[in-house]
Amino acid sequence: MSAQAAVRGRVLGVDVGRARVGLAASDPDGLIATPVETLRRDARQRRDHAELLDRVRDLDAVAVYVGLPRNLRGEHTPSTQDAVEYAAAIEALVAEAGTPIPVRLVDERLSTVSAQAALHRAGRTVKDSRGVIDQAAAVELLQDALEVQRRRGAWAGITVAEARA
């Protein structure tokens, strides 16, 4: 696992789903993750990729964490490869745009479950939280990554290359 030193600035968290992509962002000091928006996944035109790149620019993000779905034993799931490919596409986009920043994959086990529980505690039902569940999951995975990042003084997770190996 590569341990590149983390730098100060906003970090973007991405929860990749089949239909939607949830986004969250940190404050510049990397302390608190907050929801940003939910993008409609667009496999053909990849509009969601362009929108995500716009958020990277708008927020002046210094890194992107993409959730890596695994089962409770830490094994790959059917969504694992999709998340790795999504992260690779984002990594290529930011490099092509002239703003190469770290794009790393972080374990997101139970992030959606935790997000749904938090929304339930806040009085939201499954039905009325569909539009924000992906953002809430992105907040969960980003907050976990920020805590690891603070402890280590380096970026959390693994690189796209490490995930592909």
C-alpha positions as CSV (number, residue, x, y, z in Angstrom):
1,M,0.0,0.0,0.0
2,S,1.5,3.3,-1.0
3,A,1.6,6.0,1.6
4,Q,1.7,9.4,-0.1
5,A,1.6,12.3,2.3
6,A,-1.8,14.0,2.5
7,V,-2.0,17.8,1.8
8,R,-4.4,20.3,3.2
9,G,-7.5,21.1,1.2
10,R,-10.9,19.8,0.3
11,V,-11.3,16.2,-0.4
12,L,-14.2,14.7,-2.4
13,G,-15.9,11.4,-1.5
14,V,-17.7,9.4,-4.1
15,D,-20.2,6.6,-3.6
16,V,-20.7,4.8,-6.9
17,G,-24.0,3.0,-7.5
18,R,-25.6,1.6,-10.6
19,A,-28.1,4.4,-11.0
20,R,-26.7,7.2,-8.9
21,V,-23.4,8.6,-7.7
22,G,-23.3,10.3,-4.3
23,L,-20.8,13.1,-3.6
24,A,-19.6,14.5,-0.3
25,A,-16.8,17.0,0.4
26,S,-14.6,17.8,3.4
27,D,-13.8,21.2,4.8
28,P,-10.3,22.5,3.9
29,D,-8.8,21.0,7.1
30,G,-10.2,17.6,6.4
31,L,-12.2,17.3,9.6
32,I,-15.8,17.1,8.6
33,A,-17.5,15.5,5.6
34,T,-20.8,17.0,4.3
35,P,-23.1,16.0,1.5
36,V,-22.7,17.8,-1.9
37,E,-25.1,16.2,-4.4
38,T,-26.3,13.1,-6.1
39,L,-25.5,12.6,-9.8
40,R,-27.5,10.5,-12.1
41,R,-25.3,7.7,-13.4
42,D,-24.9,7.9,-17.2
43,A,-23.0,4.9,-18.5
44,R,-23.3,5.8,-22.2
45,Q,-22.6,9.6,-22.3
46,R,-20.7,9.6,-19.0
47,R,-22.2,13.0,-18.1
48,D,-21.7,12.1,-14.5
49,H,-18.0,11.9,-15.0
50,A,-18.0,15.5,-16.5
51,E,-20.2,16.7,-13.6
52,L,-17.8,15.1,-11.1
53,L,-14.8,16.8,-12.7
54,D,-16.8,20.1,-12.4
55,R,-17.2,19.4,-8.7
56,V,-13.4,18.7,-8.3
57,R,-12.7,22.1,-10.0
58,D,-15.5,24.0,-8.1
59,L,-14.3,22.7,-4.8
60,D,-10.6,22.9,-5.7
61,A,-10.3,19.4,-4.4
62,V,-6.9,18.0,-3.6
63,A,-7.9,14.3,-3.7
64,V,-10.9,12.0,-4.4
65,Y,-11.9,9.0,-2.4
66,V,-14.0,6.5,-4.2
67,G,-15.8,3.8,-2.2
68,L,-14.6,0.3,-2.8
69,P,-17.5,-2.1,-2.1
70,R,-16.5,-5.4,-0.5
71,N,-18.4,-8.0,1.5
72,L,-18.1,-8.4,5.2
73,R,-15.1,-10.8,4.8
74,G,-13.3,-8.2,2.7
75,E,-13.8,-10.0,-0.6
76,H,-14.8,-8.5,-3.9
77,T,-18.5,-8.1,-4.7
78,P,-20.1,-7.7,-8.1
79,S,-19.8,-3.9,-7.6
80,T,-16.1,-3.9,-6.8
81,Q,-14.9,-3.9,-10.4
82,D,-17.4,-1.2,-11.4
83,A,-16.0,1.1,-8.6
84,V,-12.4,0.4,-9.7
85,E,-13.2,1.3,-13.3
86,Y,-15.1,4.4,-12.2
87,A,-12.2,5.5,-10.1
88,A,-9.8,4.9,-13.1
89,A,-12.0,7.0,-15.3
90,I,-12.0,9.8,-12.8
91,E,-8.2,9.5,-12.4
92,A,-7.8,9.8,-16.2
93,L,-10.2,12.7,-16.4
94,V,-8.4,14.8,-13.8
95,A,-5.1,14.1,-15.4
96,E,-6.3,15.0,-18.8
97,A,-7.8,18.2,-17.4
98,G,-4.4,19.2,-16.2
99,T,-5.3,18.8,-12.5
100,P,-3.8,15.4,-11.6
101,I,-4.8,14.7,-8.0
102,P,-4.8,11.5,-6.0
103,V,-7.8,9.2,-6.7
104,R,-7.9,6.5,-4.1
105,L,-10.3,3.7,-3.3
106,V,-11.4,3.2,0.3
107,D,-13.2,0.3,1.9
108,E,-16.9,1.2,2.1
109,R,-18.3,-1.8,3.9
110,L,-21.6,-0.9,5.5
111,S,-21.4,2.8,4.4
112,T,-24.9,2.6,2.9
113,V,-26.2,0.6,5.9
114,S,-24.8,3.2,8.2
115,A,-26.1,6.1,6.1
116,Q,-29.6,4.5,6.0
117,A,-29.6,4.1,9.8
118,A,-28.6,7.7,10.3
119,L,-31.3,8.9,8.0
120,H,-33.8,6.6,9.8
121,R,-32.8,8.1,13.1
122,A,-33.4,11.6,11.6
123,G,-37.0,10.5,10.7
124,R,-36.5,9.7,7.0
125,T,-38.0,6.6,5.5
126,V,-36.3,4.5,2.8
127,K,-38.7,5.8,0.2
128,D,-38.2,9.5,1.0
129,S,-34.4,9.1,1.4
130,R,-33.7,7.7,-2.1
131,G,-32.5,11.0,-3.4
132,V,-30.0,11.5,-0.5
133,I,-28.9,8.0,0.5
134,D,-26.0,8.1,-2.0
135,Q,-24.8,11.4,-0.6
136,A,-25.1,10.1,3.0
137,A,-23.1,7.0,2.0
138,A,-20.5,9.3,0.4
139,V,-20.4,11.2,3.7
140,E,-19.8,8.0,5.7
141,L,-17.0,6.7,3.5
142,L,-15.3,10.1,3.3
143,Q,-15.5,10.7,7.1
144,D,-13.9,7.2,7.6
145,A,-11.2,8.0,5.1
146,L,-10.5,11.5,6.7
147,E,-10.1,9.8,10.1
148,V,-7.6,7.3,8.7
149,Q,-5.9,10.2,6.8
150,R,-5.5,12.2,10.1
151,R,-4.1,9.3,12.0
152,R,-1.6,8.3,9.3
153,G,-0.7,11.8,7.9
154,A,-1.0,10.2,4.5
155,W,-3.8,9.5,2.1
156,A,-6.2,6.7,3.1
157,G,-7.0,3.7,0.9
158,I,-5.3,2.3,-2.1
159,T,-4.4,3.6,-5.6
160,V,-6.3,2.6,-8.7
161,A,-3.2,0.6,-9.8
162,E,-3.1,-1.2,-6.5
163,A,-6.8,-2.0,-6.8
164,R,-6.3,-3.5,-10.3
165,A,-3.3,-5.6,-9.2
